[in-house]
Amino acid sequence: MLTTEALRAHLVGARLAGTVATSREESLRRYRLFAARDPRVLLGIDPEGAWGQRELIELMADRCGVSADSRRVSGQDVIDPERTLAALDAFAEHLAEAARRKAPVLLGTGHPHRLLGFYGALADALSAAGCDVLTPAQGRRVDITTRFGLRTYNLDYVRGVALVRTPRAERPGCEPGAHTHSPLPVRTVLAACAEAGGPLPELVIGDHGWVCGAGQLGFEAIGPADTDDPALFVGEAEGSVSVAVPLDDGVRSDYYLPLTRYVLNRACLSQ
């Protein structure tokens, strides 16, 4: 069994927490864009508060442990591993409750290269516990505006985890999926659930637009977020996101395996 102490050491050693790869410059840039209500960083939420850059720095210092000094404008960001551990415990509680109710769940990621294994193991465990892991809208087209213009993607599922692919990446042996911050995929999936007459997910697990987009529509939503993704933490502060776990979401995929073991153990779920 992975102890809290061992996981804390892993978080810092793998740079999932502690000093992380995300730069202070990038985080501050994203805070400025969020304050300006740029949809690229809102990730699907419609904030109730004003959330200027100063308020965002204060929020992220409270939720993640980044520096609260607005004069600090360079260097690497820092995530307090104690805050990560506390959020992982809350994350595990939601998994346990979903398993207890045998609730329908939806998992989706905009970080398939890094986090697909993490979510896939959760999907396997929740399915084994009797939860219906939903996979609606398979192959449905989603048009997403990117910095390169309008791009067409198709919804797909790997190990019960939703993601988007470019049409040319659907051949065997191609990339596991595309990186996206957009809430459009989860909106498309949830609309397909409603069109089919249900069931609707009682818990959505994911990142980026999957969490914020679902939370904004009133679904219970949980997932990880880096220091340059203030939307999840604003959503958590305002109540549209149930749990935002502060951690670096771009490290090697195998570095997330201890987190998988930890949350499944805390939730009393088999892997």
N, C-alpha and C positions, 0 to 999 in steps of 0.2 A: 504494500500500500504506500502511495506517495504521500509523505507528510507535508504539512504546511511549510515547515522549515526547508525541506528539500525543494519544494516548488518555488519558494521565495528565492533560493539560491539559483535555481534554473532561470527564473524570470530575469534576474540581473545578469547572469552569465551569458544568456542567449540574447540579451539586449531587447527582450520583450518589454521590460520595465527598467528602472534605473536610467542611465544615460542611453537614449535611443538614437536611431539614425535620422529621425525627422529633425530638420533644422528649425531653429527659432525663427529664421527669416521666412520659411515656408509657412509655419503656423501663423505668424503675424499677417502674412499676405492673405491667408484664408480667412482670418478673423475680419480683416478689412472688407473682403468680398462678402462675407456673411452679413456684416453690418450694413452693407449697401444692398442687401437682399438679392444677391446674384444667385439665380436658380442653380448654377453649377455646384454651389456649396450648401444650398439649403437642403438638398437631397430629398425633397418631397415634403418637408414640414413647412407649416405656415406659422411662424412664431407669433405669440401673443404680445410679448414684451418688445421694448425698443431695441435692446441688445446692441449697443454701440461697442466699439473695440475695447474700451476700458472695462465694460461689464463682462465681455467675453473673456478677457484675460483673468478677471477675478473668478469667473465661473470655472475656467479650465484649471486655475490654480487650486480651487477647492475640490474639483472632481478628479483631476489627474495628478496634481502635484507639480505642474509647471511653475516657473517663476512668476510671481505676481508683480514683479517690477516692470512697469511699462517701458522703462529706460533700457532694459536688456533687450537688444535687438539682433544679437548674433549668437553663434554657437549652436550646440546641440540641445534639444529639449530633454526634459527629465520627467519620467513617470514614477510616482511613488509606488513601490511594489505592494505596500500595505493597502493602498486603495485598490490596486488590481485584485489582490486576494479577497478583499471584502466584496468587490463586485462579482468575482467568480463564485463566491458563496451564495450571493443573491441569485445569480444566474442558475446555479444548481438547484436552488429552491423552486424556481419556476419549472425546471425540467421535472423535478420530483412531483410537483403538483399536477402537471400535465399527464405524467405517467399514472398517477393515482386515479385521475378521472378518465384515463384512456381517451384523452382528448385528441381530436384531429389537429395535426400540426403541419406547418409549411416551413421548409428550409430553403434559403436562397442566398447566393453570394455574388458579389461583384469582384471578388478576389479569388477566382477559381485556382489560379496557379499556386496560391499560398494556403488557402483555407478550406479547400474542397475536402481534404482528408479529415479535418476537424469536424466539419458539419456532417460528413458521411458517417463517421462513427456515432455521432449523436442520433442521426436518422436510424441507423441500425439498432441502437439500444432502445430508442423510443418505440420502434416497430415491434421489437421483441417484447416490450412491456404492454403491447396491445393498442398502441396509438395508431391511428390511420395517418400515414405519411402521405400527404396529398401531392399529386403530380398532374394538375390540370394544365390545359393549353399547350400540351406538347407540340412543338413545331410551329406554334403561332408566331406570326411576324410582328416585330416591334421596331419602329423607326425612332432612332435616338439621335438628337442633335449633339454632335461632338465638336471639338475644336477644329476638326478637319471637314466639318459640314454634316449634312444628314446622312446617317449610316443605317443600313438595314441589318437587323439581327434576327435570329430565330431562337425561340425558347427551347431549352432542352433540359433533361434531368440526368444526372450521374449519381448513382447510389442514393436516389431519392432527394437530391439537392438540385434546386433550380439554378440555371445560369443561362447566359446568352452566348450564341456563337454567330460569327459571320457565316453566310452560306457556304463560302469556300472552305471553311474549317470543319465541315461536317463529315468529311471523309475519315475513315479509320486511320488512327495514328497521328491525327492532327492535334493541335493545342486543346487543352481541356476546356477552354472557354475564354471569353473576352472580359477584360477589366472594364467595369462601368460603375459610375456613381448614380445613375439615373433611377428614379422611382417608377418609371414607365413599365419595366418588367413586372414588378409586383402588382401594380394596378391592373395590368393585363391578366395576370393569373387570378387575382381576386374577382375580377369581373367575370372571368370564365367560370369560376366556382359558382357565382350567383346565377349566371345564365343556365348552368346545368342543374340548378335547384339544390346545390349544396353537396356535401357539408362544407361549411366555411371553417377556416382554421381558428382554433381557440388559442393558439400560440404561434407566432411567427419568429423564426430564429434566423439571423443573418447579419449583414453589414450594409453600410452605405444606404442606398435608396430602398433596399429590401426592408430595413428596419424603420426608417423614417417614413417611407411611403405607406407602409402598413399601419404604423402608429398614428399617422395623421388621419387615417380612415377609421380609427377607433379600435383597431385590433391590438391585443397584447403583443408587444414586440420587444425582443431582447437581442443583444449582440455586442461585439467588440468594436472599438473605435480608437484611432490614433489621435495624437495631439493636434493634428491639422484638420480634424473632422469635428468641428464644434457642434454640428447639427444634432448629433445623437445626444450630446450632453445638454444642449438647450431643450431638446425634446424630453429628456429625463427630468430636467428641472421644472418643466411646465406640465408634465404628466402624460405626454403622448407616447413616450418611450418608457418601458418598465425598468429596464436595466441596460446601462451602457458600461461596458467593461473597458477601462483604459489600458491599452497595450499597443505595441507596434504591430500593425497588421500586414507588414511586408517582409518579414524575415523568412528564413527557409521553412518549407512546409513541415519538415519533421520536428522542428522546434515546438510545434503546437501539440505534439503527441502527449507530453506530460500534462498539459492543460486538459486534454480529453480525459485522461485517466482520473485526474483530480475531480473534475465536475461530475463525472459519472459515478465515482465513488461517493462523493458528497450527496448525490441524488439517489444513492442506493440502486443504481441501474447497472446491469451487466454490460460489458463491452463486447 
